[in-house]
Amino acid sequence: MEIQWALVLFTVVSGAGAWLFACSMLGHLLKKDEEPNRAETIVSFVLVAVGGCMSVMHLSHVDRILEALNHPTSGIFVEAAMIGVLCVILAVYFVLLVRGSSKTARTVTGVLALIVGVVFTYMCGSSYLMEARPAWQTIALPLAYFGTAASAGAGLNLFMKAVQKRGDAAVSFAGLLAVIGGALGAVLAAAFCIAAGSYLAEAQNGAIAWVVALFVAAAVVVVCGAVAMKRPGNALAWGTIALVAGFVAAIALRAAMWLVGSPFMNFFLVALD
């Protein structure tokens, strides 16, 4: 089965944006850093919005997305609705931040963005659960989407903290989140690979190479996060590597998923594409 790159980039880019804000907000809630600032909010909003636009690029007629949105129970509708809600919440948070509104209002809004964002990354994977694609029919798939998006977002968060030269405590905590995000992505992706093991073993289209890239990249995120956590003064270099590796891991998981997505075998035991 061919890789649908528009859909791959949609979930990777928007998922990284959602998790960037979530990681930044988590640092604030745990009193390890200040609240998400303007730059982080803008980057999160742009990534979520741009990722959402990428989702329609796989259609031969982009205008047909409107027909899909007429079905509230479809995965496309749920994803689009969550992107819209998340963008609105991020915009409201940004306005509250600029206007210097009460800390309570900003915190409540930020927590809402955190919750919607992380749930959105799970829902992106759950929309692919279908009986016609046996390799995908496992709860491990949306969990792997969730975990690898966390890996990419945590790497981006570490990079953003380093670029802004935040305090050592904030950068160190961002490094810890990168370790957790990378490990979470690796473990949940491993669960999907185990569930789809027979399909991966039979794949002759490069799926195994993507799986290898996935785990190598996830390991790099963990290592970079660990080093940045211990040596926050050198976090920019490690954050840059973690950012790239996090995106590679997320892309690799989705590419492997598409390559093992052949439907049920026909009577002649030939995969139907």
Beta strands, then each sheet from edge to edge (+ up, - down):
end
